[in-house]
């Protein structure tokens, strides 16, 4: 009786292992682009310069920003320094500021979020920078200016907004 069971089990395993479902043949797939297919152009499109392009509107409350992918945000102070440097480098490039130096940066909780306080000195001939509470020196530097910003984070960037005097 045991031999018959053993033979039956071996037969079932052999039949199950050897059985194979019939497969329908698959048509070959083309791996190259047909000669009639349109290829994308390789030249760069240069827009018509006679028609002015629309200028994206920028939030006037934003003092400066930096993309989240542009900086490793280890500490919020380093992000504020990067934004401030980027923004003031733009003023230097436009010749409205000759030099600047960041003295200190502090980030702390504010009413509805975080506040960033930047104390800096700036060399410029533009008297508007005196409004930040600095002291005008004889050599063109405005020393110990202080600005306070709301510090915002979006999905794509860090922002310093709503520039005001330190209190």
Biotite code that builds the C-alpha atoms (Angstrom):
import biotite.structure as struc

atoms = struc.array([
    struc.Atom([0.000, 0.000, 0.000], chain_id="A", res_id=1, res_name="UNK", atom_name="CA", element="C"),
    struc.Atom([2.841, 2.373, 0.821], chain_id="A", res_id=2, res_name="UNK", atom_name="CA", element="C"),
    struc.Atom([4.513, 1.638, -2.516], chain_id="A", res_id=3, res_name="UNK", atom_name="CA", element="C"),
    struc.Atom([1.377, 2.490, -4.455], chain_id="A", res_id=4, res_name="UNK", atom_name="CA", element="C"),
    struc.Atom([1.034, 5.821, -2.609], chain_id="A", res_id=5, res_name="UNK", atom_name="CA", element="C"),
    struc.Atom([4.675, 6.581, -3.247], chain_id="A", res_id=6, res_name="UNK", atom_name="CA", element="C"),
    struc.Atom([4.329, 5.811, -6.940], chain_id="A", res_id=7, res_name="UNK", atom_name="CA", element="C"),
    struc.Atom([1.187, 7.929, -7.183], chain_id="A", res_id=8, res_name="UNK", atom_name="CA", element="C"),
    struc.Atom([2.897, 10.905, -5.466], chain_id="A", res_id=9, res_name="UNK", atom_name="CA", element="C"),
    struc.Atom([5.942, 10.621, -7.701], chain_id="A", res_id=10, res_name="UNK", atom_name="CA", element="C"),
    struc.Atom([3.662, 10.446, -10.750], chain_id="A", res_id=11, res_name="UNK", atom_name="CA", element="C"),
    struc.Atom([1.708, 13.515, -9.652], chain_id="A", res_id=12, res_name="UNK", atom_name="CA", element="C"),
    struc.Atom([4.908, 15.517, -9.077], chain_id="A", res_id=13, res_name="UNK", atom_name="CA", element="C"),
    struc.Atom([6.304, 14.474, -12.450], chain_id="A", res_id=14, res_name="UNK", atom_name="CA", element="C"),
    struc.Atom([3.104, 15.364, -14.264], chain_id="A", res_id=15, res_name="UNK", atom_name="CA", element="C"),
    struc.Atom([2.797, 18.697, -12.425], chain_id="A", res_id=16, res_name="UNK", atom_name="CA", element="C"),
    struc.Atom([6.426, 19.584, -13.080], chain_id="A", res_id=17, res_name="UNK", atom_name="CA", element="C"),
    struc.Atom([6.358, 18.642, -16.737], chain_id="A", res_id=18, res_name="UNK", atom_name="CA", element="C"),
    struc.Atom([3.077, 20.285, -17.576], chain_id="A", res_id=19, res_name="UNK", atom_name="CA", element="C"),
    struc.Atom([3.382, 23.594, -19.364], chain_id="A", res_id=20, res_name="UNK", atom_name="CA", element="C"),
    struc.Atom([0.640, 25.928, -20.544], chain_id="A", res_id=21, res_name="UNK", atom_name="CA", element="C"),
    struc.Atom([0.586, 26.737, -24.210], chain_id="A", res_id=22, res_name="UNK", atom_name="CA", element="C"),
    struc.Atom([1.777, 30.268, -24.910], chain_id="A", res_id=23, res_name="UNK", atom_name="CA", element="C"),
    struc.Atom([0.649, 32.372, -27.802], chain_id="A", res_id=24, res_name="UNK", atom_name="CA", element="C"),
    struc.Atom([3.495, 33.718, -29.911], chain_id="A", res_id=25, res_name="UNK", atom_name="CA", element="C"),
    struc.Atom([4.312, 37.401, -29.377], chain_id="A", res_id=26, res_name="UNK", atom_name="CA", element="C"),
    struc.Atom([4.956, 39.671, -32.333], chain_id="A", res_id=27, res_name="UNK", atom_name="CA", element="C"),
    struc.Atom([8.471, 41.153, -32.389], chain_id="A", res_id=28, res_name="UNK", atom_name="CA", element="C"),
    struc.Atom([8.791, 44.741, -31.139], chain_id="A", res_id=29, res_name="UNK", atom_name="CA", element="C"),
    struc.Atom([10.638, 47.307, -33.213], chain_id="A", res_id=30, res_name="UNK", atom_name="CA", element="C"),
    struc.Atom([13.674, 48.639, -31.351], chain_id="A", res_id=31, res_name="UNK", atom_name="CA", element="C"),
    struc.Atom([14.666, 51.372, -33.784], chain_id="A", res_id=32, res_name="UNK", atom_name="CA", element="C"),
    struc.Atom([12.923, 54.544, -34.879], chain_id="A", res_id=33, res_name="UNK", atom_name="CA", element="C"),
    struc.Atom([11.243, 54.216, -38.265], chain_id="A", res_id=34, res_name="UNK", atom_name="CA", element="C"),
    struc.Atom([12.737, 56.401, -40.983], chain_id="A", res_id=35, res_name="UNK", atom_name="CA", element="C"),
    struc.Atom([9.462, 58.334, -41.265], chain_id="A", res_id=36, res_name="UNK", atom_name="CA", element="C"),
    struc.Atom([9.318, 59.299, -37.585], chain_id="A", res_id=37, res_name="UNK", atom_name="CA", element="C"),
    struc.Atom([9.891, 62.966, -36.802], chain_id="A", res_id=38, res_name="UNK", atom_name="CA", element="C"),
    struc.Atom([12.923, 63.642, -34.640], chain_id="A", res_id=39, res_name="UNK", atom_name="CA", element="C"),
    struc.Atom([12.937, 66.574, -32.206], chain_id="A", res_id=40, res_name="UNK", atom_name="CA", element="C"),
    struc.Atom([14.818, 69.643, -33.445], chain_id="A", res_id=41, res_name="UNK", atom_name="CA", element="C"),
    struc.Atom([18.371, 69.991, -32.197], chain_id="A", res_id=42, res_name="UNK", atom_name="CA", element="C"),
    struc.Atom([18.612, 73.771, -32.487], chain_id="A", res_id=43, res_name="UNK", atom_name="CA", element="C"),
    struc.Atom([17.621, 76.160, -29.735], chain_id="A", res_id=44, res_name="UNK", atom_name="CA", element="C"),
    struc.Atom([14.558, 78.271, -30.306], chain_id="A", res_id=45, res_name="UNK", atom_name="CA", element="C"),
    struc.Atom([15.362, 81.959, -30.093], chain_id="A", res_id=46, res_name="UNK", atom_name="CA", element="C"),
    struc.Atom([12.297, 84.055, -29.292], chain_id="A", res_id=47, res_name="UNK", atom_name="CA", element="C"),
    struc.Atom([11.431, 87.103, -31.355], chain_id="A", res_id=48, res_name="UNK", atom_name="CA", element="C"),
    struc.Atom([13.102, 90.041, -29.600], chain_id="A", res_id=49, res_name="UNK", atom_name="CA", element="C"),
    struc.Atom([10.724, 92.576, -31.159], chain_id="A", res_id=50, res_name="UNK", atom_name="CA", element="C"),
    struc.Atom([7.917, 91.285, -28.946], chain_id="A", res_id=51, res_name="UNK", atom_name="CA", element="C"),
    struc.Atom([8.735, 91.868, -25.278], chain_id="A", res_id=52, res_name="UNK", atom_name="CA", element="C"),
    struc.Atom([8.405, 88.837, -23.068], chain_id="A", res_id=53, res_name="UNK", atom_name="CA", element="C"),
    struc.Atom([6.162, 89.162, -20.022], chain_id="A", res_id=54, res_name="UNK", atom_name="CA", element="C"),
    struc.Atom([8.151, 89.764, -16.867], chain_id="A", res_id=55, res_name="UNK", atom_name="CA", element="C"),
    struc.Atom([7.160, 87.476, -13.997], chain_id="A", res_id=56, res_name="UNK", atom_name="CA", element="C"),
    struc.Atom([5.652, 89.409, -11.137], chain_id="A", res_id=57, res_name="UNK", atom_name="CA", element="C"),
    struc.Atom([7.699, 89.266, -7.974], chain_id="A", res_id=58, res_name="UNK", atom_name="CA", element="C"),
    struc.Atom([6.317, 89.674, -4.499], chain_id="A", res_id=59, res_name="UNK", atom_name="CA", element="C"),
    struc.Atom([7.499, 93.131, -3.366], chain_id="A", res_id=60, res_name="UNK", atom_name="CA", element="C"),
    struc.Atom([7.603, 91.985, 0.263], chain_id="A", res_id=61, res_name="UNK", atom_name="CA", element="C"),
    struc.Atom([10.365, 89.446, -0.510], chain_id="A", res_id=62, res_name="UNK", atom_name="CA", element="C"),
    struc.Atom([13.813, 90.884, 0.246], chain_id="A", res_id=63, res_name="UNK", atom_name="CA", element="C"),
    struc.Atom([15.595, 87.796, -1.018], chain_id="A", res_id=64, res_name="UNK", atom_name="CA", element="C"),
    struc.Atom([15.260, 84.057, -1.482], chain_id="A", res_id=65, res_name="UNK", atom_name="CA", element="C"),
    struc.Atom([17.279, 80.958, -2.230], chain_id="A", res_id=66, res_name="UNK", atom_name="CA", element="C"),
    struc.Atom([16.143, 77.616, -3.608], chain_id="A", res_id=67, res_name="UNK", atom_name="CA", element="C"),
    struc.Atom([15.956, 74.719, -1.201], chain_id="A", res_id=68, res_name="UNK", atom_name="CA", element="C"),
    struc.Atom([18.252, 72.771, -3.524], chain_id="A", res_id=69, res_name="UNK", atom_name="CA", element="C"),
    struc.Atom([20.887, 75.530, -3.553], chain_id="A", res_id=70, res_name="UNK", atom_name="CA", element="C"),
    struc.Atom([21.934, 75.147, 0.073], chain_id="A", res_id=71, res_name="UNK", atom_name="CA", element="C"),
    struc.Atom([22.446, 72.494, 2.720], chain_id="A", res_id=72, res_name="UNK", atom_name="CA", element="C"),
    struc.Atom([20.268, 73.802, 5.538], chain_id="A", res_id=73, res_name="UNK", atom_name="CA", element="C"),
    struc.Atom([22.180, 72.661, 8.617], chain_id="A", res_id=74, res_name="UNK", atom_name="CA", element="C"),
    struc.Atom([21.204, 75.730, 10.630], chain_id="A", res_id=75, res_name="UNK", atom_name="CA", element="C"),
    struc.Atom([18.695, 78.454, 9.869], chain_id="A", res_id=76, res_name="UNK", atom_name="CA", element="C"),
    struc.Atom([21.344, 81.115, 10.378], chain_id="A", res_id=77, res_name="UNK", atom_name="CA", element="C"),
    struc.Atom([23.377, 79.701, 7.477], chain_id="A", res_id=78, res_name="UNK", atom_name="CA", element="C"),
    struc.Atom([20.288, 79.904, 5.250], chain_id="A", res_id=79, res_name="UNK", atom_name="CA", element="C"),
    struc.Atom([19.705, 83.548, 6.234], chain_id="A", res_id=80, res_name="UNK", atom_name="CA", element="C"),
    struc.Atom([23.376, 84.357, 5.518], chain_id="A", res_id=81, res_name="UNK", atom_name="CA", element="C"),
    struc.Atom([23.128, 82.691, 2.087], chain_id="A", res_id=82, res_name="UNK", atom_name="CA", element="C"),
    struc.Atom([19.979, 84.673, 1.195], chain_id="A", res_id=83, res_name="UNK", atom_name="CA", element="C"),
    struc.Atom([21.480, 87.947, 2.451], chain_id="A", res_id=84, res_name="UNK", atom_name="CA", element="C"),
    struc.Atom([24.750, 87.336, 0.565], chain_id="A", res_id=85, res_name="UNK", atom_name="CA", element="C"),
    struc.Atom([22.907, 86.451, -2.644], chain_id="A", res_id=86, res_name="UNK", atom_name="CA", element="C"),
    struc.Atom([20.726, 89.557, -2.443], chain_id="A", res_id=87, res_name="UNK", atom_name="CA", element="C"),
    struc.Atom([23.537, 91.974, -1.588], chain_id="A", res_id=88, res_name="UNK", atom_name="CA", element="C"),
    struc.Atom([25.784, 90.418, -4.253], chain_id="A", res_id=89, res_name="UNK", atom_name="CA", element="C"),
    struc.Atom([23.052, 91.498, -6.687], chain_id="A", res_id=90, res_name="UNK", atom_name="CA", element="C"),
    struc.Atom([23.348, 95.074, -5.372], chain_id="A", res_id=91, res_name="UNK", atom_name="CA", element="C"),
    struc.Atom([27.127, 94.904, -5.787], chain_id="A", res_id=92, res_name="UNK", atom_name="CA", element="C"),
    struc.Atom([26.701, 93.663, -9.353], chain_id="A", res_id=93, res_name="UNK", atom_name="CA", element="C"),
    struc.Atom([24.383, 96.625, -10.058], chain_id="A", res_id=94, res_name="UNK", atom_name="CA", element="C"),
    struc.Atom([26.956, 99.046, -8.558], chain_id="A", res_id=95, res_name="UNK", atom_name="CA", element="C"),
    struc.Atom([24.506, 100.359, -5.948], chain_id="A", res_id=96, res_name="UNK", atom_name="CA", element="C"),
    struc.Atom([26.652, 98.828, -3.184], chain_id="A", res_id=97, res_name="UNK", atom_name="CA", element="C"),
    struc.Atom([30.436, 98.633, -3.202], chain_id="A", res_id=98, res_name="UNK", atom_name="CA", element="C"),
    struc.Atom([31.020, 96.250, -0.273], chain_id="A", res_id=99, res_name="UNK", atom_name="CA", element="C"),
    struc.Atom([29.227, 94.754, 2.694], chain_id="A", res_id=100, res_name="UNK", atom_name="CA", element="C"),
    struc.Atom([30.039, 92.717, 5.774], chain_id="A", res_id=101, res_name="UNK", atom_name="CA", element="C"),
    struc.Atom([27.678, 90.631, 7.879], chain_id="A", res_id=102, res_name="UNK", atom_name="CA", element="C"),
    struc.Atom([28.389, 91.103, 11.573], chain_id="A", res_id=103, res_name="UNK", atom_name="CA", element="C"),
    struc.Atom([25.814, 88.756, 13.086], chain_id="A", res_id=104, res_name="UNK", atom_name="CA", element="C"),
    struc.Atom([22.700, 86.769, 12.273], chain_id="A", res_id=105, res_name="UNK", atom_name="CA", element="C"),
    struc.Atom([20.088, 85.561, 14.737], chain_id="A", res_id=106, res_name="UNK", atom_name="CA", element="C"),
    struc.Atom([16.953, 83.519, 14.052], chain_id="A", res_id=107, res_name="UNK", atom_name="CA", element="C"),
    struc.Atom([14.307, 83.406, 16.765], chain_id="A", res_id=108, res_name="UNK", atom_name="CA", element="C"),
    struc.Atom([10.579, 82.733, 17.198], chain_id="A", res_id=109, res_name="UNK", atom_name="CA", element="C"),
    struc.Atom([8.288, 85.622, 16.373], chain_id="A", res_id=110, res_name="UNK", atom_name="CA", element="C"),
    struc.Atom([4.550, 86.247, 16.453], chain_id="A", res_id=111, res_name="UNK", atom_name="CA", element="C"),
    struc.Atom([3.467, 83.908, 13.642], chain_id="A", res_id=112, res_name="UNK", atom_name="CA", element="C"),
    struc.Atom([6.711, 82.144, 12.773], chain_id="A", res_id=113, res_name="UNK", atom_name="CA", element="C"),
    struc.Atom([10.423, 82.807, 12.693], chain_id="A", res_id=114, res_name="UNK", atom_name="CA", element="C"),
    struc.Atom([12.213, 86.144, 12.584], chain_id="A", res_id=115, res_name="UNK", atom_name="CA", element="C"),
    struc.Atom([15.709, 86.707, 11.232], chain_id="A", res_id=116, res_name="UNK", atom_name="CA", element="C"),
    struc.Atom([17.805, 89.614, 12.470], chain_id="A", res_id=117, res_name="UNK", atom_name="CA", element="C"),
    struc.Atom([20.868, 90.633, 10.451], chain_id="A", res_id=118, res_name="UNK", atom_name="CA", element="C"),
    struc.Atom([23.409, 93.168, 11.698], chain_id="A", res_id=119, res_name="UNK", atom_name="CA", element="C"),
    struc.Atom([25.760, 94.321, 8.957], chain_id="A", res_id=120, res_name="UNK", atom_name="CA", element="C"),
    struc.Atom([27.944, 97.122, 7.645], chain_id="A", res_id=121, res_name="UNK", atom_name="CA", element="C"),
    struc.Atom([27.687, 98.343, 4.087], chain_id="A", res_id=122, res_name="UNK", atom_name="CA", element="C"),
    struc.Atom([29.768, 100.639, 1.875], chain_id="A", res_id=123, res_name="UNK", atom_name="CA", element="C"),
    struc.Atom([27.561, 102.613, -0.485], chain_id="A", res_id=124, res_name="UNK", atom_name="CA", element="C"),
    struc.Atom([26.828, 106.112, -1.718], chain_id="A", res_id=125, res_name="UNK", atom_name="CA", element="C"),
    struc.Atom([23.076, 105.470, -1.559], chain_id="A", res_id=126, res_name="UNK", atom_name="CA", element="C"),
    struc.Atom([21.723, 107.301, 1.520], chain_id="A", res_id=127, res_name="UNK", atom_name="CA", element="C"),
    struc.Atom([18.661, 105.027, 1.611], chain_id="A", res_id=128, res_name="UNK", atom_name="CA", element="C"),
    struc.Atom([20.758, 102.438, 3.464], chain_id="A", res_id=129, res_name="UNK", atom_name="CA", element="C"),
    struc.Atom([20.984, 104.842, 6.428], chain_id="A", res_id=130, res_name="UNK", atom_name="CA", element="C"),
    struc.Atom([17.313, 104.074, 7.095], chain_id="A", res_id=131, res_name="UNK", atom_name="CA", element="C"),
    struc.Atom([18.395, 100.708, 8.541], chain_id="A", res_id=132, res_name="UNK", atom_name="CA", element="C"),
    struc.Atom([19.749, 102.502, 11.607], chain_id="A", res_id=133, res_name="UNK", atom_name="CA", element="C"),
    struc.Atom([23.445, 102.355, 10.842], chain_id="A", res_id=134, res_name="UNK", atom_name="CA", element="C"),
    struc.Atom([26.064, 104.993, 11.573], chain_id="A", res_id=135, res_name="UNK", atom_name="CA", element="C"),
    struc.Atom([27.575, 106.867, 8.600], chain_id="A", res_id=136, res_name="UNK", atom_name="CA", element="C"),
    struc.Atom([31.389, 106.756, 8.684], chain_id="A", res_id=137, res_name="UNK", atom_name="CA", element="C"),
    struc.Atom([33.729, 109.120, 6.815], chain_id="A", res_id=138, res_name="UNK", atom_name="CA", element="C"),
    struc.Atom([35.058, 106.387, 4.500], chain_id="A", res_id=139, res_name="UNK", atom_name="CA", element="C"),
    struc.Atom([31.625, 105.642, 2.961], chain_id="A", res_id=140, res_name="UNK", atom_name="CA", element="C"),
    struc.Atom([30.757, 102.738, 5.216], chain_id="A", res_id=141, res_name="UNK", atom_name="CA", element="C"),
    struc.Atom([27.443, 102.611, 7.092], chain_id="A", res_id=142, res_name="UNK", atom_name="CA", element="C"),
    struc.Atom([28.290, 100.682, 10.237], chain_id="A", res_id=143, res_name="UNK", atom_name="CA", element="C"),
    struc.Atom([26.054, 98.414, 12.354], chain_id="A", res_id=144, res_name="UNK", atom_name="CA", element="C"),
    struc.Atom([22.865, 98.534, 10.298], chain_id="A", res_id=145, res_name="UNK", atom_name="CA", element="C"),
    struc.Atom([20.195, 96.162, 11.541], chain_id="A", res_id=146, res_name="UNK", atom_name="CA", element="C"),
    struc.Atom([17.329, 94.656, 9.562], chain_id="A", res_id=147, res_name="UNK", atom_name="CA", element="C"),
    struc.Atom([14.700, 92.199, 10.712], chain_id="A", res_id=148, res_name="UNK", atom_name="CA", element="C"),
    struc.Atom([12.833, 89.866, 8.364], chain_id="A", res_id=149, res_name="UNK", atom_name="CA", element="C"),
    struc.Atom([10.095, 87.267, 8.494], chain_id="A", res_id=150, res_name="UNK", atom_name="CA", element="C"),
    struc.Atom([11.731, 83.923, 7.627], chain_id="A", res_id=151, res_name="UNK", atom_name="CA", element="C"),
    struc.Atom([9.546, 81.732, 5.378], chain_id="A", res_id=152, res_name="UNK", atom_name="CA", element="C"),
    struc.Atom([9.999, 78.296, 3.886], chain_id="A", res_id=153, res_name="UNK", atom_name="CA", element="C"),
    struc.Atom([8.042, 77.123, 0.834], chain_id="A", res_id=154, res_name="UNK", atom_name="CA", element="C"),
    struc.Atom([8.256, 73.820, -1.032], chain_id="A", res_id=155, res_name="UNK", atom_name="CA", element="C"),
    struc.Atom([10.927, 75.253, -3.331], chain_id="A", res_id=156, res_name="UNK", atom_name="CA", element="C"),
    struc.Atom([12.715, 78.061, -1.498], chain_id="A", res_id=157, res_name="UNK", atom_name="CA", element="C"),
    struc.Atom([13.629, 79.892, 1.671], chain_id="A", res_id=158, res_name="UNK", atom_name="CA", element="C"),
    struc.Atom([12.595, 83.553, 1.841], chain_id="A", res_id=159, res_name="UNK", atom_name="CA", element="C"),
    struc.Atom([13.325, 86.690, 3.837], chain_id="A", res_id=160, res_name="UNK", atom_name="CA", element="C"),
    struc.Atom([10.229, 88.901, 3.708], chain_id="A", res_id=161, res_name="UNK", atom_name="CA", element="C"),
    struc.Atom([8.912, 92.146, 5.154], chain_id="A", res_id=162, res_name="UNK", atom_name="CA", element="C"),
    struc.Atom([12.206, 93.970, 5.826], chain_id="A", res_id=163, res_name="UNK", atom_name="CA", element="C"),
    struc.Atom([12.009, 96.335, 8.787], chain_id="A", res_id=164, res_name="UNK", atom_name="CA", element="C"),
    struc.Atom([14.196, 97.974, 11.414], chain_id="A", res_id=165, res_name="UNK", atom_name="CA", element="C"),
    struc.Atom([15.328, 96.070, 14.435], chain_id="A", res_id=166, res_name="UNK", atom_name="CA", element="C"),
    struc.Atom([13.581, 97.217, 17.574], chain_id="A", res_id=167, res_name="UNK", atom_name="CA", element="C"),
])
